[in-house]
Amino acid sequence: MTEEVRGRWDRPLGVNRHGVPMSALAPRLTYCHSRREFDSRADTFFCAHPKMHADRGLVTAEVCQVCPYWRDPPPNQQRPYVAMSGARRDGLCMFLGEQIDLRQCGGCRGNIQIKVFDCGHPLHEETTLQNCSTCLHFEERLQVELVRHWTLGVTTAPRRHPTLERCITSLQHAGWDSVRIFAEPGVELPVNAKGLPVTWRESTVGPWPNWYLSLTELYLREPRADAYFLVQDDTIFCRNLRRMLEKTLWPAEKLGLVSVFCPAPYAHGERGFRRVNSSLGLFGAQTYIFPNAAARLLLSHPEVIAHRLRGDTDGVALIDVVVGEWASKERLPVYYHSPSLAQHIGDTTTIWGDAQLRGRRTSRDFVGESFDAVTFLADEDAKIKAAQEPPQ
């Protein structure tokens, strides 16, 4: 075993799935051929060694530190590792649907029937609760206040009237200082982009390929991020948006994406995230935010990948259409926030020529760059407090 491979296992303990150390004094483990990650948030591992007897094969870091089996050669036969790395099984899977059938239990005595449920994962059609509990594709259902680890990217191309500088400044005021720029050839980086990481395209690839490659790179660089936020460079935001989102995401236990830019067709009178119909595609790809599981599903979907080969506009455009149709086919809801917390300000690019901003490509209810999104949180707290007060 090389030192390079050993180093993948020789990592600090107490590092949660966000990559945040839980303790500065966390010990380090020696490489072990039988240790598998299970839940790094709780310093719990799966031990595949047949001589280690533990409930469900789960052991703590302290057990690993005193175990002698790592010194022995790998056993000829190890316990099967059925749990996905980092998956918690405290609740139901994000893909578990409604009950669709009852099936006779083949290994049970008597007339015992097992409930069969619809499964929304693209590799499965149905499942049982027992199969779901050990499935490799188990995904914890989304919750409010779950997002802490962000990874953020901005796609940019040459413009007659550049907007990247304003976009970066606006993102900083919104709460994000760390952003990776994905630039087509010919982009002139503004002063406030100096010091930021940049991925340059060697040749012009177009909006869809640049967007897809950017999301892929964000995931591969940060595979355990809670949220993947991909922004187009002709977008501005209200202030303190990040703080507001970390209190309100996610709006549903299961979803494909949310957008804080709300184009005119999705504006509505009520405030907050609202589900939109994505069956015919979406309007506006300026501010898509994906949960971890949804990002992985999108990037690996056969029809999404095939768009570059067989899609309209030679497969170089229509980001919002491709993403919307994917979400609809996979039954993953899409939510847009109204009033809009971002605005589309771009004019033209060298890619789109004389295409202009108008109508459905802009927001009619943008709160403004000077608006503080924390105001929404204060209003919500006041409503909750008022509801809890006893009647006079």
Secondary structure as a PSIPRED ss2 file (coil, helix, strand):
# PSIPRED VFORMAT (PSIPRED V4.0)

   1 M C   1.000  0.000  0.000
   2 T C   1.000  0.000  0.000
   3 E H   0.000  1.000  0.000
   4 E H   0.000  1.000  0.000
   5 V H   0.000  1.000  0.000
   6 R H   0.000  1.000  0.000
   7 G H   0.000  1.000  0.000
   8 R H   0.000  1.000  0.000
   9 W H   0.000  1.000  0.000
  10 D C   1.000  0.000  0.000
  11 R C   1.000  0.000  0.000
  12 P E   0.000  0.000  1.000
  13 L C   1.000  0.000  0.000
  14 G C   1.000  0.000  0.000
  15 V E   0.000  0.000  1.000
  16 N C   1.000  0.000  0.000
  17 R C   1.000  0.000  0.000
  18 H C   1.000  0.000  0.000
  19 G C   1.000  0.000  0.000
  20 V C   1.000  0.000  0.000
  21 P E   0.000  0.000  1.000
  22 M C   1.000  0.000  0.000
  23 S C   1.000  0.000  0.000
  24 A C   1.000  0.000  0.000
  25 L C   1.000  0.000  0.000
  26 A C   1.000  0.000  0.000
  27 P C   1.000  0.000  0.000
  28 R E   0.000  0.000  1.000
  29 L C   1.000  0.000  0.000
  30 T C   1.000  0.000  0.000
  31 Y C   1.000  0.000  0.000
  32 C C   1.000  0.000  0.000
  33 H C   1.000  0.000  0.000
  34 S C   1.000  0.000  0.000
  35 R E   0.000  0.000  1.000
  36 R E   0.000  0.000  1.000
  37 E E   0.000  0.000  1.000
  38 F E   0.000  0.000  1.000
  39 D E   0.000  0.000  1.000
  40 S H   0.000  1.000  0.000
  41 R H   0.000  1.000  0.000
  42 A H   0.000  1.000  0.000
  43 D C   1.000  0.000  0.000
  44 T E   0.000  0.000  1.000
  45 F E   0.000  0.000  1.000
  46 F E   0.000  0.000  1.000
  47 C E   0.000  0.000  1.000
  48 A C   1.000  0.000  0.000
  49 H C   1.000  0.000  0.000
  50 P C   1.000  0.000  0.000
  51 K C   1.000  0.000  0.000
  52 M C   1.000  0.000  0.000
  53 H C   1.000  0.000  0.000
  54 A C   1.000  0.000  0.000
  55 D H   0.000  1.000  0.000
  56 R H   0.000  1.000  0.000
  57 G H   0.000  1.000  0.000
  58 L E   0.000  0.000  1.000
  59 V E   0.000  0.000  1.000
  60 T E   0.000  0.000  1.000
  61 A H   0.000  1.000  0.000
  62 E H   0.000  1.000  0.000
  63 V H   0.000  1.000  0.000
  64 C H   0.000  1.000  0.000
  65 Q H   0.000  1.000  0.000
  66 V H   0.000  1.000  0.000
  67 C C   1.000  0.000  0.000
  68 P C   1.000  0.000  0.000
  69 Y H   0.000  1.000  0.000
  70 W H   0.000  1.000  0.000
  71 R H   0.000  1.000  0.000
  72 D C   1.000  0.000  0.000
  73 P C   1.000  0.000  0.000
  74 P C   1.000  0.000  0.000
  75 P C   1.000  0.000  0.000
  76 N C   1.000  0.000  0.000
  77 Q C   1.000  0.000  0.000
  78 Q C   1.000  0.000  0.000
  79 R C   1.000  0.000  0.000
  80 P C   1.000  0.000  0.000
  81 Y C   1.000  0.000  0.000
  82 V C   1.000  0.000  0.000
  83 A C   1.000  0.000  0.000
  84 M C   1.000  0.000  0.000
  85 S C   1.000  0.000  0.000
  86 G C   1.000  0.000  0.000
  87 A C   1.000  0.000  0.000
  88 R C   1.000  0.000  0.000
  89 R C   1.000  0.000  0.000
  90 D C   1.000  0.000  0.000
  91 G C   1.000  0.000  0.000
  92 L C   1.000  0.000  0.000
  93 C E   0.000  0.000  1.000
  94 M C   1.000  0.000  0.000
  95 F C   1.000  0.000  0.000
  96 L E   0.000  0.000  1.000
  97 G E   0.000  0.000  1.000
  98 E E   0.000  0.000  1.000
  99 Q E   0.000  0.000  1.000
 100 I E   0.000  0.000  1.000
 101 D E   0.000  0.000  1.000
 102 L E   0.000  0.000  1.000
 103 R E   0.000  0.000  1.000
 104 Q E   0.000  0.000  1.000
 105 C C   1.000  0.000  0.000
 106 G C   1.000  0.000  0.000
 107 G C   1.000  0.000  0.000
 108 C C   1.000  0.000  0.000
 109 R C   1.000  0.000  0.000
 110 G C   1.000  0.000  0.000
 111 N C   1.000  0.000  0.000
 112 I C   1.000  0.000  0.000
 113 Q E   0.000  0.000  1.000
 114 I E   0.000  0.000  1.000
 115 K E   0.000  0.000  1.000
 116 V E   0.000  0.000  1.000
 117 F E   0.000  0.000  1.000
 118 D E   0.000  0.000  1.000
 119 C E   0.000  0.000  1.000
 120 G C   1.000  0.000  0.000
 121 H C   1.000  0.000  0.000
 122 P C   1.000  0.000  0.000
 123 L C   1.000  0.000  0.000
 124 H C   1.000  0.000  0.000
 125 E C   1.000  0.000  0.000
 126 E E   0.000  0.000  1.000
 127 T E   0.000  0.000  1.000
 128 T C   1.000  0.000  0.000
 129 L H   0.000  1.000  0.000
 130 Q H   0.000  1.000  0.000
 131 N H   0.000  1.000  0.000
 132 C H   0.000  1.000  0.000
 133 S H   0.000  1.000  0.000
 134 T C   1.000  0.000  0.000
 135 C C   1.000  0.000  0.000
 136 L C   1.000  0.000  0.000
 137 H C   1.000  0.000  0.000
 138 F C   1.000  0.000  0.000
 139 E C   1.000  0.000  0.000
 140 E E   0.000  0.000  1.000
 141 R C   1.000  0.000  0.000
 142 L C   1.000  0.000  0.000
 143 Q C   1.000  0.000  0.000
 144 V C   1.000  0.000  0.000
 145 E C   1.000  0.000  0.000
 146 L C   1.000  0.000  0.000
 147 V C   1.000  0.000  0.000
 148 R C   1.000  0.000  0.000
 149 H C   1.000  0.000  0.000
 150 W E   0.000  0.000  1.000
 151 T E   0.000  0.000  1.000
 152 L E   0.000  0.000  1.000
 153 G E   0.000  0.000  1.000
 154 V E   0.000  0.000  1.000
 155 T E   0.000  0.000  1.000
 156 T E   0.000  0.000  1.000
 157 A C   1.000  0.000  0.000
 158 P C   1.000  0.000  0.000
 159 R E   0.000  0.000  1.000
 160 R C   1.000  0.000  0.000
 161 H C   1.000  0.000  0.000
 162 P C   1.000  0.000  0.000
 163 T C   1.000  0.000  0.000
 164 L H   0.000  1.000  0.000
 165 E H   0.000  1.000  0.000
 166 R H   0.000  1.000  0.000
 167 C H   0.000  1.000  0.000
 168 I H   0.000  1.000  0.000
 169 T H   0.000  1.000  0.000
 170 S H   0.000  1.000  0.000
 171 L H   0.000  1.000  0.000
 172 Q H   0.000  1.000  0.000
 173 H H   0.000  1.000  0.000
 174 A H   0.000  1.000  0.000
 175 G C   1.000  0.000  0.000
 176 W C   1.000  0.000  0.000
 177 D C   1.000  0.000  0.000
 178 S C   1.000  0.000  0.000
 179 V C   1.000  0.000  0.000
 180 R E   0.000  0.000  1.000
 181 I E   0.000  0.000  1.000
 182 F E   0.000  0.000  1.000
 183 A E   0.000  0.000  1.000
 184 E C   1.000  0.000  0.000
 185 P C   1.000  0.000  0.000
 186 G C   1.000  0.000  0.000
 187 V C   1.000  0.000  0.000
 188 E C   1.000  0.000  0.000
 189 L C   1.000  0.000  0.000
 190 P C   1.000  0.000  0.000
 191 V H   0.000  1.000  0.000
 192 N H   0.000  1.000  0.000
 193 A H   0.000  1.000  0.000
 194 K C   1.000  0.000  0.000
 195 G C   1.000  0.000  0.000
 196 L C   1.000  0.000  0.000
 197 P C   1.000  0.000  0.000
 198 V E   0.000  0.000  1.000
 199 T E   0.000  0.000  1.000
 200 W E   0.000  0.000  1.000
 201 R C   1.000  0.000  0.000
 202 E C   1.000  0.000  0.000
 203 S C   1.000  0.000  0.000
 204 T C   1.000  0.000  0.000
 205 V C   1.000  0.000  0.000
 206 G C   1.000  0.000  0.000
 207 P H   0.000  1.000  0.000
 208 W H   0.000  1.000  0.000
 209 P H   0.000  1.000  0.000
 210 N H   0.000  1.000  0.000
 211 W H   0.000  1.000  0.000
 212 Y H   0.000  1.000  0.000
 213 L H   0.000  1.000  0.000
 214 S H   0.000  1.000  0.000
 215 L H   0.000  1.000  0.000
 216 T H   0.000  1.000  0.000
 217 E H   0.000  1.000  0.000
 218 L H   0.000  1.000  0.000
 219 Y H   0.000  1.000  0.000
 220 L H   0.000  1.000  0.000
 221 R H   0.000  1.000  0.000
 222 E C   1.000  0.000  0.000
 223 P C   1.000  0.000  0.000
 224 R C   1.000  0.000  0.000
 225 A C   1.000  0.000  0.000
 226 D C   1.000  0.000  0.000
 227 A E   0.000  0.000  1.000
 228 Y E   0.000  0.000  1.000
 229 F E   0.000  0.000  1.000
 230 L E   0.000  0.000  1.000
 231 V E   0.000  0.000  1.000
 232 Q E   0.000  0.000  1.000
 233 D C   1.000  0.000  0.000
 234 D C   1.000  0.000  0.000
 235 T E   0.000  0.000  1.000
 236 I E   0.000  0.000  1.000
 237 F E   0.000  0.000  1.000
 238 C C   1.000  0.000  0.000
 239 R E   0.000  0.000  1.000
 240 N C   1.000  0.000  0.000
 241 L H   0.000  1.000  0.000
 242 R H   0.000  1.000  0.000
 243 R H   0.000  1.000  0.000
 244 M H   0.000  1.000  0.000
 245 L H   0.000  1.000  0.000
 246 E H   0.000  1.000  0.000
 247 K H   0.000  1.000  0.000
 248 T H   0.000  1.000  0.000
 249 L C   1.000  0.000  0.000
 250 W C   1.000  0.000  0.000
 251 P C   1.000  0.000  0.000
 252 A C   1.000  0.000  0.000
 253 E C   1.000  0.000  0.000
 254 K C   1.000  0.000  0.000
 255 L C   1.000  0.000  0.000
 256 G C   1.000  0.000  0.000
 257 L E   0.000  0.000  1.000
 258 V E   0.000  0.000  1.000
 259 S E   0.000  0.000  1.000
 260 V C   1.000  0.000  0.000
 261 F E   0.000  0.000  1.000
 262 C C   1.000  0.000  0.000
 263 P C   1.000  0.000  0.000
 264 A H   0.000  1.000  0.000
 265 P H   0.000  1.000  0.000
 266 Y H   0.000  1.000  0.000
 267 A C   1.000  0.000  0.000
 268 H C   1.000  0.000  0.000
 269 G C   1.000  0.000  0.000
 270 E C   1.000  0.000  0.000
 271 R C   1.000  0.000  0.000
 272 G E   0.000  0.000  1.000
 273 F E   0.000  0.000  1.000
 274 R E   0.000  0.000  1.000
 275 R E   0.000  0.000  1.000
 276 V E   0.000  0.000  1.000
 277 N C   1.000  0.000  0.000
 278 S C   1.000  0.000  0.000
 279 S C   1.000  0.000  0.000
 280 L C   1.000  0.000  0.000
 281 G C   1.000  0.000  0.000
 282 L C   1.000  0.000  0.000
 283 F C   1.000  0.000  0.000
 284 G C   1.000  0.000  0.000
 285 A C   1.000  0.000  0.000
 286 Q C   1.000  0.000  0.000
 287 T E   0.000  0.000  1.000
 288 Y E   0.000  0.000  1.000
 289 I E   0.000  0.000  1.000
 290 F E   0.000  0.000  1.000
 291 P E   0.000  0.000  1.000
 292 N H   0.000  1.000  0.000
 293 A H   0.000  1.000  0.000
 294 A H   0.000  1.000  0.000
 295 A H   0.000  1.000  0.000
 296 R H   0.000  1.000  0.000
 297 L H   0.000  1.000  0.000
 298 L H   0.000  1.000  0.000
 299 L H   0.000  1.000  0.000
 300 S H   0.000  1.000  0.000
 301 H C   1.000  0.000  0.000
 302 P H   0.000  1.000  0.000
 303 E H   0.000  1.000  0.000
 304 V H   0.000  1.000  0.000
 305 I H   0.000  1.000  0.000
 306 A H   0.000  1.000  0.000
 307 H H   0.000  1.000  0.000
 308 R H   0.000  1.000  0.000
 309 L H   0.000  1.000  0.000
 310 R H   0.000  1.000  0.000
 311 G C   1.000  0.000  0.000
 312 D C   1.000  0.000  0.000
 313 T H   0.000  1.000  0.000
 314 D H   0.000  1.000  0.000
 315 G H   0.000  1.000  0.000
 316 V C   1.000  0.000  0.000
 317 A C   1.000  0.000  0.000
 318 L C   1.000  0.000  0.000
 319 I H   0.000  1.000  0.000
 320 D H   0.000  1.000  0.000
 321 V H   0.000  1.000  0.000
 322 V H   0.000  1.000  0.000
 323 V H   0.000  1.000  0.000
 324 G H   0.000  1.000  0.000
 325 E H   0.000  1.000  0.000
 326 W H   0.000  1.000  0.000
 327 A H   0.000  1.000  0.000
 328 S H   0.000  1.000  0.000
 329 K H   0.000  1.000  0.000
 330 E C   1.000  0.000  0.000
 331 R C   1.000  0.000  0.000
 332 L C   1.000  0.000  0.000
 333 P C   1.000  0.000  0.000
 334 V E   0.000  0.000  1.000
 335 Y E   0.000  0.000  1.000
 336 Y E   0.000  0.000  1.000
 337 H E   0.000  0.000  1.000
 338 S E   0.000  0.000  1.000
 339 P C   1.000  0.000  0.000
 340 S C   1.000  0.000  0.000
 341 L C   1.000  0.000  0.000
 342 A E   0.000  0.000  1.000
 343 Q E   0.000  0.000  1.000
 344 H E   0.000  0.000  1.000
 345 I C   1.000  0.000  0.000
 346 G C   1.000  0.000  0.000
 347 D C   1.000  0.000  0.000
 348 T C   1.000  0.000  0.000
 349 T E   0.000  0.000  1.000
 350 T C   1.000  0.000  0.000
 351 I C   1.000  0.000  0.000
 352 W C   1.000  0.000  0.000
 353 G C   1.000  0.000  0.000
 354 D C   1.000  0.000  0.000
 355 A C   1.000  0.000  0.000
 356 Q C   1.000  0.000  0.000
 357 L C   1.000  0.000  0.000
 358 R C   1.000  0.000  0.000
 359 G H   0.000  1.000  0.000
 360 R H   0.000  1.000  0.000
 361 R H   0.000  1.000  0.000
 362 T C   1.000  0.000  0.000
 363 S C   1.000  0.000  0.000
 364 R C   1.000  0.000  0.000
 365 D C   1.000  0.000  0.000
 366 F C   1.000  0.000  0.000
 367 V C   1.000  0.000  0.000
 368 G C   1.000  0.000  0.000
 369 E C   1.000  0.000  0.000
 370 S C   1.000  0.000  0.000
 371 F C   1.000  0.000  0.000
 372 D E   0.000  0.000  1.000
 373 A C   1.000  0.000  0.000
 374 V H   0.000  1.000  0.000
 375 T H   0.000  1.000  0.000
 376 F H   0.000  1.000  0.000
 377 L H   0.000  1.000  0.000
 378 A H   0.000  1.000  0.000
 379 D H   0.000  1.000  0.000
 380 E H   0.000  1.000  0.000
 381 D H   0.000  1.000  0.000
 382 A H   0.000  1.000  0.000
 383 K H   0.000  1.000  0.000
 384 I H   0.000  1.000  0.000
 385 K H   0.000  1.000  0.000
 386 A H   0.000  1.000  0.000
 387 A H   0.000  1.000  0.000
 388 Q H   0.000  1.000  0.000
 389 E C   1.000  0.000  0.000
 390 P C   1.000  0.000  0.000
 391 P C   1.000  0.000  0.000
 392 Q C   1.000  0.000  0.000
